[in-house]
């Protein structure tokens, strides 16, 4: 099996037990995960048993050369909006889960 599964979206979108089983049974060649259903990944996760066919990263797929500048730009724009009494460009919506 030569396919590689990559997930950098939402951890809840991946059935981690099924993914681990597919890797261990050689049904897929490899996987790379940047997000998990529970973060940090629990010690008892079956993903830990997948060896070098699984790449795990620490939820940082968006870390690029411009990461900090872009973050600062968003913060500064929201601060200016706040000072003007305008809605923030990136509001928190707890009912939507973020």
C-alpha positions as CSV (number, residue, x, y, z in Angstrom):
1,X,0.0,0.0,0.0
2,X,1.6,3.2,-1.1
3,X,-1.0,5.9,-0.2
4,X,-0.1,8.5,2.5
5,X,-2.8,10.1,4.6
6,X,-2.2,13.7,5.8
7,X,-4.4,15.5,8.3
8,X,-3.9,19.2,9.2
9,X,-7.5,20.1,9.6
10,X,-9.6,19.2,12.7
11,X,-8.6,16.3,14.8
12,X,-12.2,15.1,15.3
13,X,-12.4,14.5,11.5
14,X,-10.1,11.4,11.8
15,X,-10.9,8.0,13.3
16,X,-7.6,7.6,14.9
17,X,-8.1,4.0,15.9
18,X,-9.1,3.0,12.3
19,X,-6.1,4.9,11.0
20,X,-3.7,3.1,13.4
21,X,-5.3,-0.2,12.4
22,X,-4.9,0.6,8.7
23,X,-1.2,1.5,9.2
24,X,-0.5,-1.6,11.3
25,X,-2.2,-3.9,8.7
26,X,-0.3,-2.2,5.8
27,X,-3.5,-1.0,4.3
28,X,-2.0,2.4,3.7
29,X,1.7,3.3,3.4
30,X,2.1,6.1,5.8
31,X,0.3,9.0,7.6
32,X,1.2,12.5,8.9
33,X,-0.9,14.1,11.5
34,X,-0.7,17.7,12.9
35,X,-4.0,17.6,14.8
36,X,-5.6,15.0,17.1
37,X,-8.9,14.3,18.6
38,X,-7.4,15.0,22.0
39,X,-4.3,17.2,22.3
40,X,-1.8,16.4,23.4
41,X,-2.1,12.9,22.0
42,X,-2.8,10.6,25.0
43,X,-0.1,8.1,26.0
44,X,-2.5,5.2,25.4
45,X,-3.4,6.3,21.8
46,X,-2.9,3.4,19.3
47,X,-1.2,5.8,17.0
48,X,2.0,5.6,19.2
49,X,2.4,1.9,18.1
50,X,2.6,2.8,14.4
51,X,6.3,3.3,14.3
52,X,8.2,5.3,11.6
53,X,5.3,5.1,9.1
54,X,3.5,7.8,11.1
55,X,4.7,11.4,11.4
56,X,3.3,13.3,14.3
57,X,3.7,17.1,14.6
58,X,2.7,19.4,17.4
59,X,-0.2,21.2,15.8
60,X,2.1,23.6,13.9
61,X,1.4,23.0,10.2
62,X,0.7,26.7,9.8
63,X,4.1,27.7,11.1
64,X,5.7,29.6,8.2
65,X,8.3,32.4,7.8
66,X,5.5,34.9,8.0
67,X,3.6,33.3,10.9
68,X,4.4,35.8,13.6
69,X,4.0,38.9,11.3
70,X,0.6,37.7,10.1
71,X,-0.5,37.0,13.7
72,X,0.6,40.5,14.8
73,X,-1.2,42.0,11.8
74,X,-4.4,40.3,12.8
75,X,-4.0,41.4,16.4
76,X,-3.3,45.0,15.4
77,X,-6.3,45.1,13.0
78,X,-8.6,43.8,15.7
79,X,-7.2,46.3,18.3
80,X,-7.9,49.2,15.9
81,X,-11.4,47.8,15.3
82,X,-11.9,47.6,19.0
83,X,-10.8,51.2,19.5
84,X,-13.3,52.3,16.8
85,X,-16.1,50.3,18.4
86,X,-16.3,48.0,15.4
87,X,-16.8,44.2,15.5
88,X,-13.6,42.2,15.5
89,X,-12.5,40.6,12.3
90,X,-11.8,37.3,14.1
91,X,-14.5,36.9,16.8
92,X,-14.7,33.9,19.1
93,X,-17.9,31.9,18.6
94,X,-18.1,29.5,21.5
95,X,-21.3,27.9,20.2
96,X,-19.4,27.0,17.0
97,X,-16.6,25.4,19.0
98,X,-13.9,28.1,18.4
